[in-house]
């Protein structure tokens, strides 16, 4: 092979190798970008907690007690299952029937009524890291966005005043990548002022 032909062959091979390497780098960068995007999509606690909120809201509106109980605290589930079969129990009234609620000053409404009668049902997600155990906690707020603003949820006084009739909350903790309830169903045993929205919220 003559010198000019040899040089041309080497140039061609170098060009081919460069193109292959460039394609490989582009492919690698694309793969890494997709993996990063997928990781961000998977690791979105606020989005995941919102899905929980949407699911439990649907369970209440459908009066699907078995579906609702799957999100109950494991230690409370057996007793709550019994209570929810009794249409006069405090828990059943709290979640499904305002007419049999006996506590408060007459302004309490059931979770079902708050959700079903909302003109614009909104689910607010508030996520924050605890300085005590460094775990991630999240709260769900269910309310009528036509009557309650996101700003109102930051006021503890407002929550104390309007919570019984217009706002429902539920607190969770992220454990091994899954949201687990900290409080009973829709904070049913606290019946105190809901905690105002804090941290990263949506």
GROMACS elastic network, one bead per residue, 0.5 to 0.9 nm:
[ bonds ]
;  ai    aj funct       b0    kb
    1     4     6  0.83651   500
    1     5     6  0.62778   500
    1     6     6  0.62210   500
    2     5     6  0.53008   500
    2     6     6  0.60913   500
    2     7     6  0.86178   500
    3     6     6  0.50017   500
    3     7     6  0.60941   500
    3     8     6  0.85719   500
    4     7     6  0.51058   500
    4     8     6  0.61544   500
    4     9     6  0.85861   500
    5     8     6  0.50407   500
    5     9     6  0.60828   500
    5    10     6  0.85802   500
    6     9     6  0.50860   500
    6    10     6  0.61685   500
    6    11     6  0.85573   500
    7    10     6  0.51370   500
    7    11     6  0.61213   500
    7    12     6  0.85710   500
    8    11     6  0.50413   500
    8    12     6  0.61031   500
    8    13     6  0.85965   500
    9    12     6  0.50631   500
    9    13     6  0.61384   500
    9    14     6  0.85468   500
   10    13     6  0.50815   500
   10    14     6  0.60611   500
   10    15     6  0.85287   500
   11    14     6  0.51292   500
   11    15     6  0.61674   500
   11    16     6  0.86586   500
   12    15     6  0.50821   500
   12    16     6  0.62106   500
   12    17     6  0.86404   500
   13    16     6  0.50562   500
   13    17     6  0.60894   500
   13    18     6  0.84773   500
   14    17     6  0.51192   500
   14    18     6  0.60415   500
   14    19     6  0.85756   500
   15    18     6  0.50812   500
   15    19     6  0.61733   500
   15    20     6  0.86357   500
   16    19     6  0.51322   500
   16    20     6  0.62020   500
   16    21     6  0.86311   500
   17    20     6  0.50846   500
   17    21     6  0.61252   500
   17    22     6  0.85064   500
   18    21     6  0.51137   500
   18    22     6  0.60215   500
   18    23     6  0.85279   500
   19    22     6  0.50295   500
   19    23     6  0.60700   500
   19    24     6  0.84460   500
   20    23     6  0.51409   500
   20    24     6  0.60774   500
   20    25     6  0.86440   500
   21    25     6  0.61534   500
   21    26     6  0.85872   500
   22    25     6  0.51105   500
   22    26     6  0.61725   500
   22    27     6  0.85147   500
   23    26     6  0.50677   500
   23    27     6  0.60284   500
   23    28     6  0.84910   500
   24    27     6  0.50515   500
   24    28     6  0.60540   500
   24    29     6  0.85303   500
   25    29     6  0.60131   500
   25    30     6  0.84185   500
   26    29     6  0.51025   500
   26    30     6  0.60410   500
   26    31     6  0.85356   500
   27    30     6  0.50523   500
   27    31     6  0.61246   500
   27    32     6  0.86115   500
   28    31     6  0.50579   500
   28    32     6  0.61228   500
   28    33     6  0.84905   500
   29    32     6  0.51168   500
   29    33     6  0.60335   500
   29    34     6  0.85489   500
   30    33     6  0.50669   500
   30    34     6  0.61490   500
   30    35     6  0.85846   500
   31    34     6  0.51090   500
   31    35     6  0.61337   500
   31    36     6  0.85739   500
   32    35     6  0.50102   500
   32    36     6  0.60689   500
   32    37     6  0.84720   500
   33    36     6  0.50789   500
   33    37     6  0.60480   500
   33    38     6  0.84537   500
   34    37     6  0.50014   500
   34    38     6  0.59685   500
   34    39     6  0.84855   500
   35    39     6  0.60582   500
   35    40     6  0.85871   500
   36    39     6  0.50546   500
   36    40     6  0.62145   500
   36    41     6  0.85374   500
   37    40     6  0.51656   500
   37    41     6  0.61306   500
   37    42     6  0.86076   500
   38    42     6  0.60576   500
   38    43     6  0.84507   500
   39    42     6  0.50659   500
   39    43     6  0.58723   500
   39    44     6  0.87518   500
   40    43     6  0.51358   500
   40    44     6  0.64971   500
   41    44     6  0.60624   500
   42    45     6  0.84891   500
   42    48     6  0.87594   500
   43    47     6  0.88729   500
   43    48     6  0.85708   500
   43   177     6  0.83555   500
   44    47     6  0.54613   500
   44    48     6  0.62998   500
   44    49     6  0.87493   500
   45    48     6  0.50467   500
   45    49     6  0.60562   500
   45    50     6  0.85319   500
   45   127     6  0.79339   500
   45   136     6  0.88483   500
   45   138     6  0.86650   500
   45   174     6  0.79622   500
   45   177     6  0.81787   500
   45   178     6  0.85548   500
   45   179     6  0.82817   500
   46    49     6  0.51541   500
   46    50     6  0.61620   500
   46    51     6  0.87159   500
   46   125     6  0.64386   500
   46   126     6  0.74812   500
   46   127     6  0.65863   500
   46   138     6  0.79026   500
   46   200     6  0.82989   500
   46   201     6  0.75659   500
   46   202     6  0.73322   500
   47    50     6  0.50876   500
   47    51     6  0.64066   500
   47    52     6  0.88534   500
   47   125     6  0.84033   500
   47   202     6  0.86899   500
   48    51     6  0.51356   500
   48    52     6  0.65320   500
   48    53     6  0.88329   500
   48   178     6  0.83360   500
   48   179     6  0.79140   500
   49    53     6  0.63115   500
   49    54     6  0.87306   500
   49   125     6  0.70847   500
   49   127     6  0.88725   500
   49   138     6  0.74279   500
   49   139     6  0.84053   500
   49   140     6  0.77637   500
   49   172     6  0.84231   500
   49   178     6  0.87908   500
   49   179     6  0.66726   500
   50    54     6  0.61954   500
   50    55     6  0.85627   500
   50   123     6  0.71856   500
   50   124     6  0.77407   500
   50   125     6  0.62650   500
   50   140     6  0.75921   500
   50   202     6  0.88292   500
   51    54     6  0.50484   500
   51    55     6  0.61258   500
   51    56     6  0.86661   500
   52    55     6  0.51017   500
   52    56     6  0.61971   500
   52    57     6  0.84675   500
   52    71     6  0.83303   500
   52   140     6  0.89449   500
   52   179     6  0.80668   500
   53    56     6  0.53553   500
   53    57     6  0.60059   500
   53    58     6  0.85349   500
   53   123     6  0.68400   500
   53   124     6  0.87891   500
   53   125     6  0.84741   500
   53   140     6  0.65576   500
   53   141     6  0.85035   500
   53   142     6  0.82419   500
   53   170     6  0.88999   500
   54    57     6  0.51822   500
   54    58     6  0.62057   500
   54    59     6  0.86745   500
   54   123     6  0.75977   500
   55    58     6  0.52186   500
   55    59     6  0.62674   500
   55    60     6  0.88257   500
   55    67     6  0.85377   500
   55    68     6  0.83272   500
   56    60     6  0.62536   500
   56    61     6  0.86330   500
   56    67     6  0.76579   500
   56    68     6  0.58365   500
   56    71     6  0.75504   500
   57    60     6  0.51944   500
   57    61     6  0.62241   500
   57    62     6  0.85423   500
   57    68     6  0.86691   500
   57   112     6  0.85679   500
   57   115     6  0.74323   500
   57   142     6  0.83635   500
   58    61     6  0.50566   500
   58    62     6  0.59437   500
   58    63     6  0.81752   500
   58    64     6  0.81502   500
   58    68     6  0.88498   500
   59    62     6  0.51581   500
   59    63     6  0.57353   500
   59    65     6  0.68535   500
   59    66     6  0.84450   500
   59    67     6  0.59597   500
   59    68     6  0.55084   500
   60    64     6  0.62558   500
   60    65     6  0.74491   500
   60    67     6  0.88499   500
   60    68     6  0.70052   500
   60    95     6  0.76168   500
   60    96     6  0.75847   500
   60   111     6  0.76610   500
   60   112     6  0.60179   500
   60   115     6  0.82746   500
   61    64     6  0.77033   500
   61    96     6  0.89193   500
   61   112     6  0.61625   500
   61   113     6  0.88596   500
   61   115     6  0.72321   500
   61   116     6  0.65580   500
   62    65     6  0.85212   500
   63    66     6  0.89877   500
   63    67     6  0.88959   500
   63    68     6  0.84129   500
   63    96     6  0.77651   500
   63   112     6  0.83490   500
   64    67     6  0.55333   500
   64    68     6  0.63442   500
   64    69     6  0.88237   500
   65    69     6  0.60894   500
   65    70     6  0.88149   500
   65    81     6  0.80294   500
   65    84     6  0.74399   500
   65    85     6  0.88633   500
   66    69     6  0.51553   500
   66    70     6  0.66075   500
   66    81     6  0.81931   500
   67    70     6  0.54638   500
   67    71     6  0.75353   500
   68    71     6  0.57520   500
   68    72     6  0.69195   500
   68   185     6  0.85166   500
   69    73     6  0.82088   500
   69    74     6  0.89761   500
   69    77     6  0.63917   500
   69    80     6  0.78568   500
   69    81     6  0.71598   500
   69   185     6  0.83935   500
   70    73     6  0.83200   500
   70    74     6  0.85284   500
   70    77     6  0.81367   500
   71    74     6  0.83976   500
   71    77     6  0.88457   500
   71   180     6  0.75078   500
   71   181     6  0.70983   500
   71   185     6  0.80559   500
   72    75     6  0.84336   500
   72    76     6  0.69030   500
   72    77     6  0.57834   500
   72    80     6  0.83167   500
   72   180     6  0.83441   500
   72   181     6  0.66242   500
   72   183     6  0.87633   500
   72   184     6  0.67149   500
   72   185     6  0.59413   500
   73    76     6  0.53154   500
   73    77     6  0.59550   500
   73   180     6  0.73960   500
   73   181     6  0.57735   500
   73   182     6  0.72666   500
   73   183     6  0.75297   500
   73   184     6  0.64350   500
   73   185     6  0.77543   500
   74    77     6  0.52477   500
   74    78     6  0.79279   500
   74   181     6  0.89908   500
   75    78     6  0.74020   500
   75    79     6  0.84677   500
   76    79     6  0.56808   500
   76    80     6  0.59467   500
   76    81     6  0.85065   500
   76   184     6  0.73693   500
   77    80     6  0.50457   500
   77    81     6  0.59268   500
   77    82     6  0.86871   500
   78    81     6  0.52194   500
   78    82     6  0.66165   500
   78    83     6  0.88741   500
   79    82     6  0.52478   500
   79    83     6  0.62879   500
   79    84     6  0.87369   500
   80    84     6  0.60070   500
   80    85     6  0.86147   500
   80    91     6  0.75135   500
   80    92     6  0.89519   500
   80   185     6  0.87253   500
   81    84     6  0.52880   500
   81    85     6  0.65619   500
   82    85     6  0.53565   500
   82    86     6  0.69118   500
   83    86     6  0.52801   500
   83    87     6  0.79006   500
   83    88     6  0.85843   500
   83    89     6  0.58564   500
   83    90     6  0.78245   500
   83    91     6  0.63129   500
   83    92     6  0.65878   500
   84    87     6  0.66270   500
   84    88     6  0.87721   500
   84    89     6  0.71491   500
   84    90     6  0.88986   500
   84    91     6  0.65277   500
   84    92     6  0.50101   500
   84    93     6  0.87649   500
   84    95     6  0.89441   500
   85    88     6  0.88862   500
   85    89     6  0.83834   500
   85    92     6  0.77107   500
   86    89     6  0.54542   500
   86    90     6  0.89596   500
   86    91     6  0.87969   500
   86    92     6  0.68339   500
   87    90     6  0.85443   500
   87    91     6  0.87140   500
   87    92     6  0.56431   500
   87    93     6  0.68970   500
   87    96     6  0.86267   500
   87    97     6  0.82291   500
   87   100     6  0.88073   500
   88    91     6  0.83547   500
   88    92     6  0.65633   500
   88    93     6  0.64005   500
   88    97     6  0.87980   500
   88   100     6  0.67468   500
   88   101     6  0.88554   500
   89    92     6  0.53079   500
   89    93     6  0.62060   500
   89    94     6  0.85071   500
   89   100     6  0.85972   500
   90    93     6  0.51649   500
   90    94     6  0.59340   500
   90    95     6  0.86374   500
   90   100     6  0.81213   500
   90   101     6  0.70304   500
   90   102     6  0.82221   500
   90   188     6  0.89727   500
   91    95     6  0.62533   500
   91    96     6  0.83745   500
   91   185     6  0.86076   500
   91   188     6  0.69650   500
   91   189     6  0.85016   500
   92    95     6  0.53416   500
   92    96     6  0.56517   500
   92    97     6  0.68345   500
   92   100     6  0.89486   500
   92   110     6  0.88639   500
   93    96     6  0.52997   500
   93    98     6  0.60373   500
   93    99     6  0.75168   500
   93   100     6  0.56306   500
   93   101     6  0.55839   500
   93   102     6  0.88101   500
   93   110     6  0.65589   500
   93   111     6  0.89273   500
   94    97     6  0.65050   500
   94    98     6  0.69070   500
   94   100     6  0.83950   500
   94   101     6  0.65344   500
   94   108     6  0.85796   500
   94   109     6  0.75194   500
   94   111     6  0.65307   500
   94   112     6  0.85640   500
   94   188     6  0.68825   500
   95    98     6  0.81411   500
   95   109     6  0.86780   500
   95   110     6  0.50059   500
   95   112     6  0.58670   500
   95   113     6  0.84718   500
   95   185     6  0.84201   500
   95   186     6  0.79730   500
   95   188     6  0.80395   500
   96   109     6  0.89562   500
   96   110     6  0.54694   500
   96   111     6  0.62099   500
   96   113     6  0.72242   500
   97   100     6  0.60720   500
   97   101     6  0.71837   500
   97   109     6  0.77554   500
   97   110     6  0.55269   500
   97   111     6  0.81807   500
   97   112     6  0.72155   500
   97   113     6  0.75467   500
   98   101     6  0.54027   500
   98   102     6  0.89529   500
   98   108     6  0.70070   500
   98   111     6  0.83785   500
   98   112     6  0.83886   500
   98   113     6  0.71791   500
   99   102     6  0.84010   500
   99   109     6  0.82449   500
   99   110     6  0.85023   500
  101   104     6  0.82725   500
  101   106     6  0.82421   500
  101   108     6  0.71985   500
  101   109     6  0.77586   500
  101   110     6  0.78528   500
  102   105     6  0.87469   500
  102   106     6  0.78875   500
  102   108     6  0.88532   500
  103   106     6  0.73942   500
  103   108     6  0.77218   500
  104   107     6  0.67799   500
  104   108     6  0.64186   500
  104   164     6  0.83182   500
  105   108     6  0.73950   500
  106   109     6  0.85191   500
  107   164     6  0.64331   500
  107   165     6  0.57298   500
  108   163     6  0.84092   500
  108   165     6  0.50171   500
  108   166     6  0.85448   500
  109   112     6  0.81213   500
  109   113     6  0.62354   500
  109   114     6  0.65429   500
  109   164     6  0.63450   500
  109   165     6  0.50956   500
  109   166     6  0.75613   500
  110   113     6  0.52457   500
  110   114     6  0.63235   500
  110   115     6  0.87289   500
  110   164     6  0.85302   500
  110   165     6  0.80696   500
  111   114     6  0.51367   500
  111   115     6  0.62493   500
  111   116     6  0.85035   500
  111   142     6  0.89270   500
  111   166     6  0.89517   500
  111   167     6  0.83993   500
  111   168     6  0.65500   500
  111   186     6  0.79126   500
  112   115     6  0.52969   500
  112   116     6  0.58529   500
  112   117     6  0.82081   500
  113   116     6  0.51535   500
  113   117     6  0.56134   500
  113   118     6  0.80721   500
  114   117     6  0.56644   500
  114   118     6  0.61439   500
  114   121     6  0.88194   500
  114   142     6  0.81364   500
  114   143     6  0.71002   500
  114   144     6  0.77761   500
  114   165     6  0.71729   500
  114   166     6  0.58965   500
  114   167     6  0.70565   500
  114   168     6  0.75905   500
  115   118     6  0.54360   500
  115   119     6  0.89190   500
  115   121     6  0.64917   500
  115   122     6  0.89845   500
  115   142     6  0.72825   500
  115   143     6  0.71014   500
  115   144     6  0.76729   500
  115   166     6  0.88244   500
  115   167     6  0.89544   500
  115   168     6  0.86781   500
  116   119     6  0.83711   500
  116   121     6  0.82181   500
  117   120     6  0.88613   500
  117   121     6  0.85152   500
  117   144     6  0.83086   500
  118   121     6  0.52424   500
  118   122     6  0.85993   500
  118   143     6  0.71118   500
  118   145     6  0.79104   500
  118   146     6  0.78193   500
  118   147     6  0.86001   500
  118   166     6  0.86769   500
  119   144     6  0.61855   500
  119   145     6  0.76317   500
  119   146     6  0.62724   500
  119   147     6  0.84256   500
  120   143     6  0.80970   500
  120   144     6  0.52147   500
  120   145     6  0.53243   500
  120   146     6  0.56274   500
  120   147     6  0.85183   500
  121   142     6  0.70721   500
  121   143     6  0.58051   500
  121   145     6  0.61298   500
  121   146     6  0.81169   500
  122   141     6  0.79754   500
  122   142     6  0.58412   500
  122   143     6  0.54846   500
  122   144     6  0.59964   500
  122   145     6  0.57344   500
  123   140     6  0.66143   500
  123   141     6  0.55314   500
  123   143     6  0.66846   500
  123   144     6  0.88732   500
  123   145     6  0.89290   500
  123   202     6  0.87144   500
  124   139     6  0.80608   500
  124   140     6  0.57321   500
  124   142     6  0.65163   500
  124   143     6  0.81548   500
  124   150     6  0.78455   500
  124   153     6  0.89454   500
  124   197     6  0.85968   500
  124   201     6  0.71958   500
  124   202     6  0.59390   500
  125   138     6  0.69614   500
  125   139     6  0.59290   500
  125   140     6  0.50066   500
  125   141     6  0.65730   500
  125   197     6  0.82457   500
  125   200     6  0.82383   500
  125   201     6  0.52858   500
  125   202     6  0.51959   500
  126   137     6  0.83141   500
  126   138     6  0.54117   500
  126   139     6  0.51590   500
  126   140     6  0.65921   500
  126   141     6  0.81707   500
  126   197     6  0.58039   500
  126   198     6  0.60720   500
  126   199     6  0.62400   500
  126   200     6  0.57688   500
  126   202     6  0.65454   500
  127   136     6  0.69639   500
  127   137     6  0.57232   500
  127   139     6  0.65253   500
  127   140     6  0.89900   500
  127   197     6  0.85509   500
  127   198     6  0.71367   500
  127   199     6  0.55876   500
  127   200     6  0.51222   500
  127   201     6  0.58608   500
  127   202     6  0.86642   500
  128   135     6  0.84971   500
  128   136     6  0.57742   500
  128   137     6  0.55276   500
  128   138     6  0.63768   500
  128   139     6  0.89337   500
  128   198     6  0.68082   500
  128   200     6  0.60433   500
  128   201     6  0.83552   500
  129   132     6  0.88127   500
  129   133     6  0.84612   500
  129   134     6  0.57716   500
  129   135     6  0.55793   500
  129   137     6  0.60239   500
  129   138     6  0.86215   500
  129   199     6  0.78078   500
  130   133     6  0.58608   500
  130   135     6  0.55761   500
  130   136     6  0.62942   500
  130   137     6  0.68700   500
  131   134     6  0.53348   500
  131   135     6  0.80443   500
  132   135     6  0.80967   500
  133   136     6  0.87761   500
  135   173     6  0.73003   500
  135   174     6  0.70414   500
  135   175     6  0.82139   500
  136   172     6  0.87189   500
  136   173     6  0.59146   500
  136   174     6  0.55120   500
  136   175     6  0.82969   500
  137   171     6  0.73907   500
  137   172     6  0.57558   500
  137   174     6  0.62236   500
  137   179     6  0.86279   500
  137   182     6  0.88257   500
  138   170     6  0.85011   500
  138   171     6  0.58728   500
  138   172     6  0.50952   500
  138   173     6  0.60258   500
  138   174     6  0.77204   500
  138   179     6  0.82757   500
  138   201     6  0.89879   500
  139   169     6  0.67875   500
  139   170     6  0.56309   500
  139   172     6  0.60122   500
  139   173     6  0.86209   500
  139   195     6  0.83809   500
  139   197     6  0.77904   500
  139   198     6  0.89697   500
  140   168     6  0.80442   500
  140   169     6  0.53184   500
  140   170     6  0.52214   500
  140   171     6  0.64025   500
  140   172     6  0.80867   500
  140   186     6  0.89007   500
  141   153     6  0.83498   500
  141   167     6  0.67883   500
  141   168     6  0.57046   500
  141   170     6  0.68732   500
  141   194     6  0.88543   500
  141   197     6  0.85365   500
  142   166     6  0.84705   500
  142   167     6  0.57807   500
  142   168     6  0.50719   500
  142   169     6  0.62192   500
  142   170     6  0.88115   500
  143   146     6  0.87468   500
  143   147     6  0.82073   500
  143   148     6  0.68142   500
  143   149     6  0.89312   500
  143   166     6  0.61432   500
  143   168     6  0.66505   500
  143   169     6  0.88974   500
  144   147     6  0.55401   500
  144   148     6  0.58699   500
  144   149     6  0.84207   500
  144   166     6  0.71381   500
  144   167     6  0.77802   500
  145   149     6  0.58745   500
  145   150     6  0.78125   500
  146   149     6  0.76173   500
  147   166     6  0.85506   500
  148   151     6  0.82729   500
  148   152     6  0.64022   500
  148   153     6  0.78613   500
  148   166     6  0.81139   500
  148   167     6  0.85822   500
  149   152     6  0.51844   500
  149   153     6  0.69418   500
  150   153     6  0.53352   500
  150   154     6  0.72564   500
  150   197     6  0.87704   500
  151   154     6  0.54935   500
  151   155     6  0.73690   500
  152   155     6  0.54562   500
  152   156     6  0.84572   500
  152   158     6  0.63507   500
  152   159     6  0.75712   500
  152   196     6  0.88868   500
  153   156     6  0.73846   500
  153   158     6  0.72585   500
  153   159     6  0.65132   500
  153   195     6  0.87909   500
  153   196     6  0.57613   500
  153   197     6  0.58654   500
  154   158     6  0.82051   500
  154   159     6  0.81878   500
  154   195     6  0.86755   500
  154   197     6  0.50834   500
  154   198     6  0.73810   500
  155   158     6  0.52304   500
  155   159     6  0.63409   500
  155   160     6  0.87455   500
  155   196     6  0.61187   500
  155   197     6  0.81427   500
  156   159     6  0.50143   500
  156   160     6  0.61384   500
  156   161     6  0.85932   500
  156   193     6  0.72137   500
  156   194     6  0.74916   500
  156   195     6  0.68584   500
  156   196     6  0.54477   500
  156   197     6  0.88418   500
  157   160     6  0.51731   500
  157   161     6  0.62649   500
  157   162     6  0.86243   500
  157   193     6  0.83010   500
  158   161     6  0.51086   500
  158   162     6  0.58944   500
  158   163     6  0.76885   500
  159   162     6  0.52362   500
  159   164     6  0.84105   500
  159   166     6  0.89794   500
  159   167     6  0.75148   500
  159   193     6  0.60020   500
  159   194     6  0.61311   500
  159   195     6  0.78557   500
  159   196     6  0.71600   500
  160   163     6  0.55707   500
  160   164     6  0.76419   500
  160   192     6  0.73985   500
  160   194     6  0.69333   500
  161   164     6  0.73100   500
  161   165     6  0.84905   500
  161   193     6  0.80995   500
  162   165     6  0.56840   500
  162   166     6  0.55949   500
  162   167     6  0.66298   500
  163   166     6  0.53754   500
  163   168     6  0.65785   500
  163   169     6  0.86198   500
  163   192     6  0.86766   500
  163   193     6  0.67720   500
  163   194     6  0.69782   500
  164   167     6  0.65636   500
  164   168     6  0.77696   500
  164   191     6  0.80165   500
  164   192     6  0.88330   500
  164   193     6  0.84754   500
  165   168     6  0.86152   500
  167   194     6  0.85272   500
  168   186     6  0.66573   500
  168   187     6  0.80660   500
  168   194     6  0.79925   500
  169   186     6  0.56327   500
  169   187     6  0.63761   500
  169   194     6  0.65049   500
  169   195     6  0.84128   500
  170   181     6  0.76027   500
  170   182     6  0.81973   500
  170   183     6  0.67851   500
  170   184     6  0.78927   500
  170   185     6  0.70625   500
  170   187     6  0.52961   500
  170   188     6  0.86692   500
  170   194     6  0.85826   500
  171   180     6  0.86638   500
  171   181     6  0.60407   500
  171   182     6  0.56477   500
  171   183     6  0.58304   500
  171   184     6  0.85565   500
  171   186     6  0.78043   500
  171   187     6  0.72374   500
  172   179     6  0.59952   500
  172   180     6  0.53312   500
  172   183     6  0.72123   500
  173   178     6  0.81302   500
  173   179     6  0.54953   500
  173   180     6  0.53298   500
  173   181     6  0.62775   500
  173   182     6  0.62284   500
  174   177     6  0.59980   500
  174   178     6  0.53934   500
  174   180     6  0.61865   500
  174   181     6  0.88116   500
  175   178     6  0.52402   500
  175   179     6  0.61149   500
  175   180     6  0.65893   500
  176   179     6  0.83467   500
  181   184     6  0.70823   500
  181   185     6  0.79973   500
  182   187     6  0.88649   500
  183   186     6  0.74277   500
  183   187     6  0.54453   500
  183   188     6  0.79290   500
  183   189     6  0.79019   500
  183   190     6  0.81521   500
  184   187     6  0.51194   500
  184   188     6  0.57650   500
  184   189     6  0.63617   500
  184   190     6  0.82922   500
  185   188     6  0.55434   500
  185   189     6  0.80855   500
  186   189     6  0.85088   500
  187   190     6  0.56163   500
  187   191     6  0.68391   500
  187   192     6  0.87013   500
  187   194     6  0.84441   500
  188   191     6  0.61354   500
  189   192     6  0.86447   500
  190   193     6  0.83460   500
  190   194     6  0.87972   500
  191   194     6  0.81115   500
  192   195     6  0.89041   500
  193   196     6  0.85545   500
  194   197     6  0.89827   500
  195   198     6  0.83624   500
  197   200     6  0.87593   500
  197   201     6  0.73274   500
  198   201     6  0.70509   500
